[in-house]
Amino acid sequence: MTPTRPSRKLWCLVFLFLCCGLSPSSSSSSTSSQINKTSSSRVITRLPGFDGPLPFHLQTGYVEVDEGNGVRLFYYFVRSERSPADDPLMLWLTGGPGCSVLTGLAYEIGPLRFDLDGHVHGLPKLLYNQNSWTKWFDEHPEFLSNPLYIAGDSYSGKIVPTVTSQITRGIQAGSEPSLNLKGYLMGNPVTDPSFDEPSKIPFAHGMGLISDEMYEAYKKSCSVGEDRHQTIECTNSLDDIDEGIKDINTGHILEPLCTFASPHPNKPTPKITSSAREMLQLLDYTEDEELNLSEISSKCRTAEYLMSRTWANNASVREALGIHEGTVPSWIRCNYDIPYTCDIRSTVKYYLDVTTKGYRSLVYSGDHDLVVPFIGTQAWIKSLNFSVVDKWRPWYVDGQVAGYTRSYSNNLTFATVKGGGHTAPGDMPSQCFTMFERWVSAVGCSSSSATYRRLHHHLLPPTRSTRAVAGSSPISLASMDPSPSISKQVGLVSGSATMTATRPSRELWCLVFIFLCCGLSCSSSSSTSRQFNKSNSSRIITHLPGFDGPIPFHLETGYVEVDEGNGVRLFYYFVLSERSPADDPLMLWLTGGPGCSVLTGLAYEIGPLSFDLDGHVDGLPKLLYNQNSWTKLSNIIFLDSPVGAGFSYSETEQGYNSSDTKAVNHIIVFLSKWFDDHPEFLSNPLYIAGDSYSGKIVPTVTSQIIRGIQVGSEPPLNLKGYLVGNPVTDSSFDKPSKIPFAHGMGLISDEMYEAYKKSCSVGEDRHQTIECANSLDDIDDSIKDICTNHILEPLCTFASPHPNKPMPTINSSAREMLQLQDYTEDAELHLSEISLKCRTAGYLMSKTWANSANVREALGIHKGTVPSWIRCNYDIPYTSDIRSTVKYHLDVTTKGYRSLVYSGDHDLVVPYIGTQAWIKSLNFSVVDKWRPWYVDGQVAGYTRSYSNNLTFATVKGGGHTAPEFMPRQCFAMFERWISVHSRPNPTVRRG
């Protein structure tokens, strides 16, 4: 099914938002209406903060529900934008309990939203939301014939199914008025603590928040479903887990936890055993603080929530809404001081009651929610014992996987929303609108089960017919960067305390970056004199086409011949540290592929330049200075290796034949000759670094250097260690980790994972049986449209992909995955043809830039050596002849050299699970246990240090590779690891 723009001819929903505690104004409504109204309701055509008349029909009012106590419920009633008389009517409830339904109206599914970006001061501005889901019946009898749905999210999971069940009983008993109930829908619903709570720890483990050891200790010592504090061992296990997740935003694990410097003194941080209600209240406890927007980071949702408080407490707004004066002196979004008793322990029986009576139901879960994890929701749905009608499969929006779905008998549909939190519509509005659009239109105004089955299938169509975005995979092997490592002496965290990220000190950081690239010829002239020895194949560059003014760093480019017989020359970029090149470390940086240019590292990952994608119109792409450049801390050589990558070239065809071992040997020759020309750097601490496929090269090169040092080779190098990010290491570890990773991230179902474990022998030929082949086919079908470089990013392939290159499978090697996703880079495309959501747009800027004659002249590229530069050259005749580098990691680390291994935790190409597995195989003792590390007071990932100076770290929200996705966090990680003698203040203050 081809995704289409939401049609005004299709969608006509009436949203009824209920809100407690506001009483109506005595003033009359602003316009007449065809809908019956009492004196407690009004139609509103204008709202303070919204420019012009409202583009939708809005009515507000009160309904008295308890005459004895004068209890009145306030509502917002928004008519469908097409045909209110025919389209469904939905009652929407918000969770808490105690949260205003203005949350749903302005932050989730309603037609309004606050303009956070444009806010300066005064009354917040309102904007129209293009992704809106747009005794009461006694006053609105004209809606009695409309299909009725009861809906909500979060804690309303206790209320919605119970209300729906009560309505069905009233219908059966012939109660008046007679309602045309059709079903209900629930998002991330609080349902039953026996399902919701035990799911949190498996979820945290699958998402990389707790280690394998912590998870195994929990399973061994704690009895799930009973009192999990029954033993000291269980208590200790839960304490360890709480320590690991205490600073995670449980509402969305990738978002910042925005509590303030002076939190509510009586409300502690949530624990893994906290109920959903407790977690939500603890996350929200700052809303009663007297804070201004200027005091809150715009990255925090709290800033947007405070806009509603300012708006709803404005006198003109209250007058417009018809609020009863004096009834609610101060409006707050979530009122947790209501004396409220949670007397419905479980709503599973109500779900069962409603669905078995033939009513439709949609249950959806944002898959990054730790408050009510999708795992627990799946568990209680499974307990209903309904048969599966449509198996687990992806569903799509604009050609991209938006989540996963499965339908059951009795008209029950479950769906995940990829990248969504608690609640999903606030995080992924377009995807959730499309999900709702498809589901609610399954019957339109009829209840035909045949129509339902046909249209339900379209909620998550099994195949894509078109893609709305074009481009290659968002990230290639060449775009990976090393992540933070933490040793006992110096790391991302110190002991049990965490370190506060600080601005890089010019007294601490001074690194020189050398970027190597093959295929460019050098100019004979240099623009300035320099203090460093130079060969006639290098030049100093002060200006670059595309960069306004002189570049604010020292850049040298050049070639080094590494194979005289074939005339093989490797091209490099050498960037001096911004502080003290004579004293600071020197790092050799290698990019993956194999075959990707190191310009990837220079312009997309850790180097001092970046392309101005947002400001690009046409012509030569503009360059900007990267504030998170690792050149603030170290001298770095970025090398185009192997030959054929970037501007590196060979004078003979035979010279382009390459392999892992040949690349290693060329790099050793390169270093020797480069130091001959730059002897002043021989005393600098030397690190070998890279990411992705260079995981095969970096440890091998490092091991070779050590052997040279041991035998007294010249020149003597001051090697200190190495670092690798998302490293390709050993297929026996890397490959088997992909399916457990996909399961933990919610990409495949429990049943698919169990079938795989049962039928496939891990570590052997997993296609040995038909059952195994079928299992892998099911998994491939589920993940085939996922961007394996970062599972939450769009997969940007084109409508006409390369006919000879299939899509990757779960069994593809990392090299195959990267090449298959990157196959469109040689296409003749313009930026205007590619969605800016695709990283390919940024990658194509480098192609335009590097093929400019002016750029080549400035860089000193040898004319005629590389007719057309491409970021990743996968046509190099290259043999992967190093199967495993585990022995090289072992060799280097056991000789006392430092190492940092890091992984972006949303990378499916080289999942962190496999990297952890080969590190564990080294049998090093754990020096510092698994714990979070911080940047700007927020959890940036998790780390553990081992004996022999080995540090492992994850980068939360990072992909393949991490620095491209999380540059600030990776810079802080590198800063702390590389500064052996620097120990920042360990105090953490949340930002």
Secondary structure, 3 states (H helix, E strand, C coil): CCCCCCCCCCCCCEEEEEEECCEECCCCCCCCCCCCCCCCEEEECCCCCECCCCCCCEEEEEEEEECCCCEEEEEEEECCCCCCCCCCEEEEECCCCCECCHHHHHHHCCCEEECCCCCCCCCCCEEECCCCCCCHHHHCHHHCCCCEEEEEEHHHHCCHHHHHHHHHHHHHCCCCCCCCEEEEEEECCCCCHHHHHHHHHHHHHHCCCCCHHHHHHHHHHCCCCCCCCCCHHHHHHHHHHHHHHCCCCCCCCCCCCCCCCCCCCCCCCCCCCCCHHHHHHHHCHHHHCCCCHHHCCCCCHHHHHHHHHHHHCCHHHHHHHCEECCCCCCCCCECCCCCCCCCCCCCHHHHHHHHCCCCEEEEEEECCCCCCCHHHHHHHHHHCCCCEEEEEEEEEECCEEEEEEEEECCCEEEEEECCCCCCHHHHCHHHHHHHHHHHHCCCCCCCCHHHHHHHHCCCCCCCCCCCCCCCCCCCCHHHCCCCCCCCCCCCCEECCEECCCCCCCCCCCCEEEEEECCCCCCCCCCCCCCCCCCCCCEEEECCCCCCCCCCCCCEEEEEEEEECCCCEEEEEEEECCCCCCCCCCEEEEECCCCCECCHHHHHHHCCCEEECCCCCCCCCCCEEECCCCHHHCEEEEEECCCCCCCCCECCCCHHHCEEHHHHHHHHHHHHHHHHHHCHHHCCCCEEEEEEHHHHCCHHHHHHHHHHHHHCCCCCCCCEEEEEEECCCCEHHHHHHHHHHHHHHCCCCCHHHHHHHHHHCCCCCCCCCCHHHHHHHHHHHHHHCCCCCCCCCCCCCCCCCCCCCCCCCCCCCCHHHHHHHHCCCCCCCCCHHHCCCCCHHHHHHHHHHHHCCHHHHHHHCCCCCCCCCCCCECCCCCEECCCCECHHHHHHHHCCCCEEEEEEECCCCCCCHHHHHHHHHHCCCCEEEEEEEEEECCEEEEEEEEECCCEEEEEECCCCCCHHHHCHHHHHHHHHHHHCCCCCCCCCCCCC
